[in-house]
Amino acid sequence: MRNIKVGIIGSGSMAQNHLAHFSSLDTAEVVSISSRNEQIGKQLATKSTATFLPDWKLLIEQDDIDAVVICTHNNSHGEIAIAALQADKHVLVEYPLANSVDEGEMALHHAKTRHRVLRVSHPEVVSNTHKALKHKTAELGELLLTSFVRLTPGRGARPEILLNLPISGIPAHFFIYHIYPIVDLFGEAQWVQGGAKYEGVTDAGQYQRFVNTVTVEFKQGGIGQWSWSGGIAINSAEQHERYILTDGTLSSDGNGWTCSTSTEVTNLVIPKNPQPSIQELWISEIQNPEQHQTCLADAEVALSAIRISLASAQSIQENRQVEL
C-alpha cells in the first residue's frame, strides 16, 4: 500500500506538531507546506524536504497531494476544508470544524458525496479516558445535569489569540474542545442560551478578561452548562467537570475521575489500551474505506458542537434563547 501524500496548511505550533507526527509514520509523507508566514513556512518545508507554497489554494490544486491538514486560524477552517474536499482531497482540520454552521454542513456534505475522509482533530476518539466515560455514563441512567467550569489566568500562552474576538471568536467557540466530548456523550442540544461579559475591549476586538456561559437542554433530556472565565486574577488554571445522572455522578477536578453512587465512591478505571495518534487514525481511514462511516459520524458530532457554540453567539447578540 503506497504512502499517503500530505500537504500542511499553517506554520504554527499545531502545524509543527502534525509535521513531527507524520514524519514518524511510514504510511504518510509530507510533500508540501503552505503558510502566510513565509519565513517559518520555508523553515518547516526545508526541515521535511517538502515544497513551500505561499498560497494554500496552490497547495490543494496539486495533483500529487492526497490529503490536506488545516491548522490555520479558526476563521479560515471552513473555507479551506470546503475547497480541499471539492478538490477531492481528504481533510484533517483543527477544531473548530468551521466558523459558521453553513460552512460546517457544506464540508460534511462534500465529504459524504465525494467519499473523502473528513476528520476534525478532537482527540476523544483515541482517548481511553473518554471511552471509559462513555461506557460508564451509559450505565448510570438518564442525564440530569452536566457542568463544566474553567478558570484561566490573565497571563500565559497565546493571549493574542484567546483574548481576540476576530481571531478566535467567542470563548465558547475557542473552547469547542470542551463542548465536543459532552455532545458525543449526551447528543444534540434542543436549545441554547448564552451569556458573555468582556472587559477592556478595544476597537480591534481584543480584550483583557471575559466571562462566557452556555446553557443547553439536550434533545434526549438533561441540562448542560459550560462556564469560562479568562484573563482573571488566579494563580493557575482550574477546571471542574460533573456528569450528574439518575444513578450516579462522575466528577473530575483535573486529577482523574470518581464515580459516586448511593452506596459507594470509586475511582473510574481507565484502561491502558494502546491507541493510535489522531494522525495515524486519519491515515488509516484514508487507506481503509470501510472506516469512513465512523469518521463521518465523528464529524457529525463536531458539527453539532459548533451549532451549540455559534448558537451561543447568536443568543448573546439577540439576548434570547435559540432553538436548534
N, C-alpha and C positions, 0 to 999 in steps of 0.2 A: 504494500500500500504506500503510495507516494506521500511525501511531506505536503502539508498544507502551507501555501504561501500567504503570509500575513503582512498587512500594512497597518501601521500605528499612526493615528492622528492625535497629536498633542505631544508635549515635551516636558510636562511637569512631573511631580513625584509619582503619580499613578502610571504615566507612560513609562517611566524608568522601571517601575515595579513589574509591569507587564513584560517589558523587554527582557528583564532578568529571568522571569519565569519561562518565557518562550525559548530563550537561549539554552535552557536546561533540558528542553524536550527534544527527542529525536523524531517526533512526528510533525513538527512545525518549523518554519523558517521565516524570520522577519526579513522581508526584501525591500520595504520602503517605509520611510517615516516622513510625515508632513507636520509642520508646526509654524505658527505665526512668529515664534521666537527662532529666528534663523540660526543664531549662534548656537544655542543649546540643541536645536534640532539637528544641525550638522554634526555636532559632537556625538550625539546618540547614534546617528547613521554611521559615522566612522567607526564607532565602537562595535557596531554589529555588522559591519561590511554591507550595510543597506544603502539604498539610494535615497537622497534627501530631495523632497519636493516642497516648495514654499506654499503651494495651494492644495488643499485637501481634495478639491474637485479633480485635479490631475491624478491624484493617487487612486481614487475609486474608479477612474476610467481605464486603469492599466489592466491589460488582458492577463498578465501573469500573476495577478493577485486573486486569491480565492476568498479571502476573509479580511474584515476590517475591524480594528479595535478603536473605539472612540473614547478618548479621555480628555476632552476639552471642557470649557466652562458649561455649566448647566444649560444656559440659554441657547446652546447650539446643538445639543444632543439629538433632538428630534429631527431637525433639518438634515443633519449628516447621516443619521440612521436611515431615513427615508430614501435619500439619494443613493446610499450604498446598496440598499436592498433592491432599488429599482435597477441598479447596475448588476444585479444578480450576485452580489457579494453576501457572504454570511457576516453577521454582525455580533460583536461583543461590545456593549455600551456601558459605561459607568452610570450608576444611578444618579439622578432620576432618569427614567426612560425618556422623558421629554418635558418641556416646559408648558405644554398645552395638551389637553385631552385629545383634541383633534389629531395632533401630530402622533401621539401615542397610538391611537386607534389606526391611523394610516400605516404606521410602521408595522404593527401586528398584522394588518391586512396583507401587506406586501410579503411578509414572511410566510404567511399561510398560502397565498396564491402562487408564489414563486418557489415554494418549497425550500426556503432558506432558513438557516438556524439564526434565531434572534435570542440572544442570551443577555439579560441585564445582570450586572455584576453583584447582585445581592448574594452574600456568602452562605445564607441559611441552607441552601440546597446541598452544601458539602459540610454542614456543621453537625457533629454528633450531639451537641447540646440542643440545638433546635429540633432535631429528630426525636430526642428524648422528651422534650417539652410537648411536641405534637402527640406523641404516644400517650403521655400522662394526662394531658388535657382531655383526650378522648375518653379516659377512664373516670373522670371526675364530674360527670354530669353536664348540666347546662351552664353556659356562661351567665354570670350576673354582672361582673364589672372587671375590666382590665384597666390598670392605671400605670402610667409611665411618667416619671419626673426626672429631668436632667437640669443640673446647675453648672454653668460654665464660667470660669473666672474671666476678668477683664484683661487678660494677657494670655500669651501662648501662641500656638501655631495658627497661621493663616487668618489673622483677624481681618486682613484686607478683603478676604472672600466672605467669611462668615458674617461680618458686620457691613455688608454691602448689598442692598436690595437689588440693584440692576444685575449683579453677577449671580448671586445665589438664590434670589427670590426670597419669599417669606421664610422664616426659620423652619416652619413645618415642612417646606419643600426641601430645604437644605438637609434637614434631619430625616429624610424619607426612609433611611435605613432603619429607623425605629418604628415606622408605620408598617412597612412591608411585612415583617415577621408576624405582627398581630393579625393582619389581613390573611396571611397564609394559615394561621391557626383558626380564625373565627369567621372568615368570609367577608363578603362585601358589606358596605355600610348602606343604611337606608336614608339617613340624613346626616348633615354635618353642621356644626356650629363652631365658628372660630372667633378668637379674640386676640388682639395684639396691642402692645404699648411699646413705643420706641422713644428713646431719649437721645438728644444730641444729633438729630437728623440734619444732614447737610443738603444743599441743592443737588449734589451729585448722588444722593441716595445712601451715603454712608451714615452710620450712627454709632453711638457709644455703648448702648446697652438695650436689651429688649426683654419683654415677657411675651410669650406666644402660647396660646392654649387651643386645643382642638378637642371637641366632644362629638362622638358619633353614637348612633344606635345601629347595631348590626341587623341585617335582614333576618338572621337566624335567631335573634334575641340577644339581649345584653347590651351594656353600655361600654364604650371605650373612651378613655381620657388620656391625652398627652399634654404635658406642660414643659416648656423650656424657658429658662432664664439665662441670658448670656451677657457677658461684659459686666458681671456683678462683683461685689466685694466678697469673695470667698477664697479660701486658701488653695483649694484644689477642686477639680470637677467631682460632682457627686451624681449618682444615678440610682434610682429606685424603681423596681417593677413589681407588680402584683397581678396575678390572674386569679380572680375570685369566682369559683364555680359552686354549684349547689352541693357537691360532695367533698369539697376541699379547696385549699388555697395554695398556690405556688408563689413563692416570694424570692426576690433577689435584691441585695444591696451591693452587688458587684463582686461578691465572693462566693459564687456558687448559688444553687437554688435549693430551697427547702420546700417540703410538701406538708401542709398541716391538714389533718382531718379531725373528726370529732373524737378520735381515740389516740392519736399519736402525731408526733412531728418527726419527720425523717428527712435526710438529705436525698435529693434527687440523684440517682445513679446515672452517670454519663458513660456510656460505652466508649471504649477506646478503639473503635473500628478504624482502620486506615481509610482516609478519604482523599480523593484527588483534589488538586487545586482547581480553582474556577477555570483557569486556562486549560488544564488537562481535560476537564469535563467538556468544555466548549469544542475542543478539537475532536474529542471522541464523538460528540454529537454530530459534527460535520461529517465524519467518516462513517457513521452508522445511522442511516436514515430511520431505522426503527426506533431511535431515541428522540426523534423530532417532536412527537406529541408531548412528551414530558417537558421538553424545553418550552414549547408553546404554552403549556399550562402555567409554567412559572412566569412567563411573560404576561399572561393574563393577570396574575397576582400583582405584578409590577404596575400594570395599567390601573388596576383597582386602587393601588396605593396612591398613585398620583391623582386619581379622581378625588380622593379624600383631601390631599394637601392643597390642590388647586381650588376645590370647593371651599376649603377653609379661607383661602384668599378672597374668594367671592363673598363669603359670609361676612368677612371683616369689612370689605368695601361697601356692602349693601346693608350691613347691620341687621341681618336676618338669618334664619335657619335655611339651609339649602337642601332641597330634596334631591336624591340621586336616582 
